[in-house]
Amino acid sequence: MSPFRSAAIALAFFAAAGDALAQAANQDQMKKNLEKKLEAEFLKNATWILDYDQAKAESKKSGKPIFAYFTRSYAN
Amino acid sequence: MESGTLSEPEFAEFAKDVTLFLHITTRITGRKDEDLLSKVGGRGFPHLVAMDATGKLFGSPNDRTVESFRKLMTVVSEYGNFKAKAEKGDAVAKVEFFIRALKVGDFKKLDEAKKHLATLKKVSKEQKTEIDGLLYGLEVRDIVEPLNQNKDDGKKAELTKSVGKKLVEMDKAGHLPAMDEDFGVFYSVILSYAEQEKDIPLFEKGLEALKARFGDNLNQRFLSAKEQILEKMKDEKEGK
């Protein structure tokens, strides 16, 4: 194998490893953002169900329709 | 909204009558229902929507007040209650359920709705009037479909003319769509037709109808643009 090809393979390897590390760090941050969102004050004003299937099951059981609020934690 | 309506004591009261579901888009890979927002037709944040226990969607509140939330949830409750009674054979409930089904968009085509209506008994005069208004909405959707589907700018004028003529006939007959969305489309197309035909009285009538129906909720940019068109039409007529 030529020295140039070896270097190219090594660079590609380090780039991929770098991407994976960056993604892992990003995912950790996303998880922290979610934790922070779940501490929001408005969630203490009423009981919110966070799982869609559970919300549907609860609605079926109680006969109370679902009021759904969609928000995000990944950005403010 | 989170520090406003959703944090108010009035919202806590409202919450007692509904199942509250909070969905958070997190961008965490592999998280359950991460893409639910797009599945329920949401395009941005925040998004509010009413559903029943099956996940059937009933639209969004008109504004972010608890009063609007309650109105919306009443629609869902009534739909479910009348559906249950209709399924047990209650003739009156069958009509009321049909009305709700029309309102929430269960019927996409006029023919389909008319066929269902023909199967109903005990339709009161008031119910018939309400149903007619909802059916006019479906008729409008059928009429404007070729215009909505058209991607050829060369055919736009011709289609506006043929669609506009049909809507003006409906207008003359007093066949006005009941639902806001259909009403808006109805007169918006009539305005385009009136502009194209340089029909000032028709344009004025359409604009007044929209103002009367929507009041301050009428998009101000839309209103301003249409008022400018009206002025231009008048100037052209006077040879200015």
Interface residues (C-beta under 8 A of the other chain):
Chain A: Q27 M30 K31 N33 L34 K37 L38 A40 E41 F42 L43 N45 A46 T47 W48 I49 L50 D51 Y52 A55 K56 A57 E58 S59 K60 S62 G63 K64 P65 I66 F67 A68 Y69 F70 T71 R72 S73 Y74
Chain B: E2 S3 L6 S7 E8 P9 F11 A12 F14 A15 D17 V18 T19 L20 F21 L22 H23 I24 T25 T26 R27 I28 T29 K32 D33 L36 L37 V40 G42 F45 P46 H47 L48 V49 A50 M51 D52 A53 T54 G55 F58 F69 M73 V76 S77 G80
